[in-house]
Amino acid sequence: MSGLRVIPTRRRGQDLLYVCGTDGRNVAWYDREAARVHLFSEDLRQDVLDALGPFLAGAVTVGPPPVPTAAELVRLALHPDDDLAPNRPGEALLIALDRDPGPAHRLRTDPRRRELAAEQTVGEALDGLEGGGWRTLHSIPLPGGDRVHHLVIGPGGLFAMYALAARRQRVVVTDPLVTTGRREPWPLLRRVRSDAARASYALTAEVRPALVLVEPARLDVTGPPREVRVLTPADVPALARLGGVLKPADVEALYAVARDRRTWGKG
């Protein structure tokens, strides 16, 4: 890969150097204090080392992000207010509807309820992966009021999923635009990719984007979207067959970090 950029960053009191690709995604980071280069993909080892060459002093260790020790995991013990694990699918919408249910005389269903039903459907499908060594978090808040609908972590890697209510509607995907029914096309895939990129930054790990369409009457995809998986809830169980990316200890370590609300403060 050419065109890698090195960006100095200070996080949690540490001076780090992030290596970004041409699309802005992090592909590695260098911890000067530990003299360690953390790779998200072993295939980019030489490209990353070439980009970091002017910044390296002496011998460095190169490899994937380390798994926290048992002592480090203990330090991750969370106050209940900071633990995102109890979040239900659509947690933010549930809270919003509880605070403001809307007028009782509405002739049409509140769109928030359709969105909630979609997130609950996807969440139920994702929770079914637990037996296969996967971990799921729902309704993760991001700075600025956005949120990741679902984050799933397992042997096949990490996925940030956006649930789209499409009941009985034709859906047309023309990257980056998505059209549902008679609505105007909107660049939803940019949002889906942005959610995954922000999660990658917060977790310092590769997070892949996915759009999950709930009950579409028909789906037309004009060419494979760049990087984004387009799924339905019925496709979710197939993720259990993916593997070879994370070991069980890696899954648990990333889950421990991801469930901490404070992780997402600068994501």
N, C-alpha and C positions, 0 to 999 in steps of 0.2 A: 504494500500500500504506500503510495506517495502522498506528499502534501500533509504529513502529520505536523501538528502544532503543539508546542509546549507552553502551558499556561500556569504560572505560579499562583498558588492558592494557599490561604491560611485557614485551616479547619481544626476546631477543637484544640487550639493552642499549638498546632503543628504546622510547620512550613512544608507544603507538598508541591510537587510538580505534576500536573495532569497532562497526559498526552491525548490529544483529540484528533479524530479523523476529519476528513473534508466536510462531513455532514454534521459536525459538532459533537458527535458522541465520544465519550471517553473510551479509550482502548487500553489505557494503562495509567498507573500513577507511581511516582517515585517519592519514597519517604527518605529524605536526606539523613535524618537522625539515625534511622535504622539501617541506612545504606542498602535499601531493598527496593527493587522494581517489581511492582505487582502487575501481572499481565491478566487481562480478561480473555485473551486468546493466545495460545501458544504459537499459532501460525504467524503472529505479528512480532515475534521476539526480536528478529534482527532489525526490522523497520523501527521498532520502538527504541532499541539501543542506539541506532544511528541518530534518531531525533534527539535523544537525551545525551548523546556523546559530549557536547560542550559543557554539560552540567555535572557530569559524573567525575568524582574524584576518588581514585583508588578502587579497590575491589568492591563489587556490589553483589548481592544475592538477587537472583531473578527467578520468579515463579508466580503462581496464583496467590491471591490474598490468603493470608494464614487463617487457620481455624482458631477461634478463641480457646484458651485453656479453660479448664473447669473453674479456676479462680476468677477469670475474666467474666465468665458467664454468671457467676454469683454476683458480681458487681452490676450486672444488668438487671438485677431484681428491681422490679418496677413498683412505683406507687400506683394504686388502682386508676387514678386519673390519667396516667400516662400510658396505660396498657391498652393497645388497640385490639388485642385478641378477642375480647368479648363483643366487639362490634358485630351487629347483625347485618346481613345484606340489606343495603339501602338505609343504613343507620341514619345518615344525614336527612334523608327524605322523611323517615319516620318521625324524627324530632321536629322537622319543619311542619309536617301535617298535624302533629300534636299541638304545636303552638298556634298554628293558624290553619284550621281545617277547611276554611273557605265557606262561603254561604251555602246553607243547606238546600236552597232552591235552585241550584245550578241545573241547567238543562243538559249540559254535557259533563262527562266525567272530567274531574280535575286531571290535567295532563301529568301532574306529579304522581298520581296513583298508577297511571300506566307505566311510568318510569320505575316506580317502586316495584310493581309486579315483575317487570323485566329483570331488575337487579336480584329480586328474590329467586326467580327461576334460575338465573345463572349461578347465583350463590349456592343453591341446593345442588346443582350439578357439580360444582367445584368441591363442595364438602364431601361428595361421594368419592373423591380421590384420596381421602385421608388414609384409607387402608393400604394404599399403594406407596406410602412414604412421602406423600405431598402435604404441604401446609398452606393454608389459605387465610388471608386477611381481607376484610371488607371495609369499604367506605373510608379510605385513608385520606385524611385532610392534608391539603397542600397549601402553602402560602398563597394569598390572594383569593382564597375562597374556592379554588378548584379542589378536586379530589380524584383519587384513583378508585374506580368502582370496585375492582377486585385485584389482588396481588396473589399469585399462586407460585409456590416454591417447591421444587421437587427434583427427582433424579434427572429429569429432562431440562432443567434450568429454571429461569424465572420468567413469568409472563405478567404484564399489566393488561387487564382486560376492561374494555368499555362495553357495557350492556346497552343495547339499543332496542327500544320497544318498537316492533314493526308488525303488530298483529294484523293479519289479513291485508297487508299492504305489499305492493311490489317494491322491491329495493333494487336500485341501480347503483353500482359502485364504479366510478370512473376517477381513479386516483388524481387528486385528493378529495374529490367530491363524492357525497353520498346523497341520494334522493330517495325519500320514502313517500310512497303514495303520490299525492299531488303537491307536496311541499316543494319549495324552491331548493335546488341543490345547495349543499353547504359543505365546506371543507373539513368534514369530521375527521378524516384520516390524519390531518395535521394535529388535531387534538389528541388522537390516539397515540401517535408517535411521540408527541410532547410529553404525555403522561409517562410513557416508558422511559424517555430520556431523563426526566426528572427523578424517576425512581432509580435509574442507573447511577445518577449522581449521588443521591442520598445513601445508597447502599454500597457504592463503589463496586458494583458487579453488573454484568450485562443483563438487562431486562428487555425482553422482546415484547412488542406490542401486538394486541389482538382485539378485534372487533367481534362481538358476539351478538348476532341478530336473533331476536326472540319472536318466534311465530310469524315469519314473513310468508306471504302468499306465494311469492316468487322472488328469486334472486338472480340478477344479471350482473356479472363482473366483466367489465371490458378490459381484459388484461390483468395479470396478477399485480395487486398493489405492492408497492415497494416496502418490503420488510414486514408488512402487517398481515397477520393471519386473519381470514374472515371465516367465522365459525357460526354454528348454531349450538344451543345447549346439547343437542344430540351428539355433537362432535366432541364434546368435552371429555367423555370417558376415554377417548382414544389417546389423550395425553398420558394416560397411565402406561402406555407402551413405550413412551420416550424414556431414554436413559443415557448414561454415559457422560453426563455433564457434571453432576454434583453427587458426592458421596453423602450418606446419611448424616455424618457429622457436619458437613458443609451446609446441608439443608437446615439442620437445627440451629447452627450458628447464625445463618442469615435470617432465619425466622426470629431469633431472639433479638436481633438488631432492628428488624423491620417492625416488630410489634411495639417498639418504643416510640411514642408520639414525638419525642424530642429529636429523633433521627430525621424527621421530615420538616423540621423548622427552616432548613435552607435548601430543601430538595427542589 
